């Protein structure tokens, strides 16, 4: 998994970003080599290792989007 901190304009090139986030730093999450998955809306940590083990209990797919 790769994360990248970007501004509104750069994030808007790869994902749909709500207008109210203009002027804020945004963190994008990339799960595989080719696709940016979306904006990170969770608690920010310095490195993903700080989170520990995660268990995904449900995934909903709606068109091109997925909600985990």
PEUR-V629250 format. One record per residue. N is the residue number from 1. RES is the residue in one letter. NEAR is the number of other C-alpha atoms within 12 Angstrom. Layout:
# PEUR-V629250
[[N & RES & NEAR] [N & RES & NEAR]]
This chain:
# PEUR-V629250
[[1 & X & 18] [2 & X & 20] [3 & X & 25] [4 & X & 23] [5 & X & 21] [6 & X & 24] [7 & X & 20] [8 & X & 24] [9 & X & 20] [10 & X & 21] [11 & X & 30] [12 & X & 21] [13 & X & 14] [14 & X & 20] [15 & X & 24] [16 & X & 18] [17 & X & 26] [18 & X & 15] [19 & X & 12] [20 & X & 10] [21 & X & 19] [22 & X & 16] [23 & X & 15] [24 & X & 17] [25 & X & 21] [26 & X & 28] [27 & X & 30] [28 & X & 31] [29 & X & 27] [30 & X & 20] [31 & X & 16] [32 & X & 12] [33 & X & 11] [34 & X & 11] [35 & X & 16] [36 & X & 24] [37 & X & 27] [38 & X & 31] [39 & X & 31] [40 & X & 27] [41 & X & 17] [42 & X & 13] [43 & X & 11] [44 & X & 20] [45 & X & 14] [46 & X & 12] [47 & X & 13] [48 & X & 17] [49 & X & 11] [50 & X & 11] [51 & X & 13] [52 & X & 9] [53 & X & 8] [54 & X & 10] [55 & X & 9] [56 & X & 9] [57 & X & 8] [58 & X & 9] [59 & X & 11] [60 & X & 12] [61 & X & 10] [62 & X & 9] [63 & X & 7] [64 & X & 11] [65 & X & 14] [66 & X & 12] [67 & X & 16] [68 & X & 16]]
